[in-house]
Amino acid sequence: MQFAIAVDIGGTKATVATIDTAFNVIERREISTGAALDLENALEVATNQVLQATTGDLLGVGIGSAGPLDLAAGTISPVNIPSWRPFAVVDFFRAMTKSENVVLHGDGMAVADAEHQLGAGRGSRNMLGMVVSTGVGGGLILNGNLIAGESGNVSFFGHHSINHTGIKCTCGRVGCVEAYASGPSMVRRACELGWSGDDFISLAESARKADERALQAIDEGAHALAVAIINVAAINDLELVVIGGGVSHAGEVYWEPLMRHIAGESKEISFLHGLKIKKAELLRDSGLLGAALGVLRAQ
Ligand SMILES: [Zn+2]
């Protein structure tokens, strides 16, 4: 059997997995990236564990990481992992696995690639694939091709500003969509309104019970995301947006306001009236499968 190692690095966790050429996940390990621990060591231990549990030929390592990243240098500096400024992730995996075939993508690119090749975006030519969870990220397929951009940071979706006089984001800019539309941002807003709780799952639960503060915070976050989606869809004249990530799994309590605001924001843009919005099909594996595609596509 031939397989790839896939690495999906996000703001709160990183997942390492072995994936075969039919895109089955063979072994996986998760580590926390939020705590102050020796992240490189944890990543090495997890990688060795999945390697030891998998027999066959290693084809290479595909990495999808939260940005920003530098493709030419093979380094990453995820906004939510301050200890990596930067981290030479490509050299790290080359040295550890003795494989020269190490491919780095942005996490939004990986998700867009996976949904386009294997999920809800199959057959589409112009789409945005995105994740809404601890952060907000996205990647673009234009004319059927995955777009990387000059440095690999194309569609740095979460940190485009939707309000230049708005609130300050963890990245340092003002008014980034992530500062309004991520799970933690909606939780923070709900707490300002008097709600108490500490994660998006309980916020969605409160909203389902008609808690006004929870409903308002989710409505505002969904509206911010709708503005951002319509900005990117209009700039790139897209046909499809595929949305995944933890927040998108909250069900109607999130999708009803999101779809309502998308309809409102696109009302005056006639060429977007046919824009399709779909839920991601690959769910929690889209980042991993997209990372693996960097290696397995050519097989
Ligand atoms: Zn930002």
Residues whose N, C-alpha, C, O or C-beta is under 5 A from the ligand:
A	BS01	ZN	G158 H159 C169 C171 R173 C176
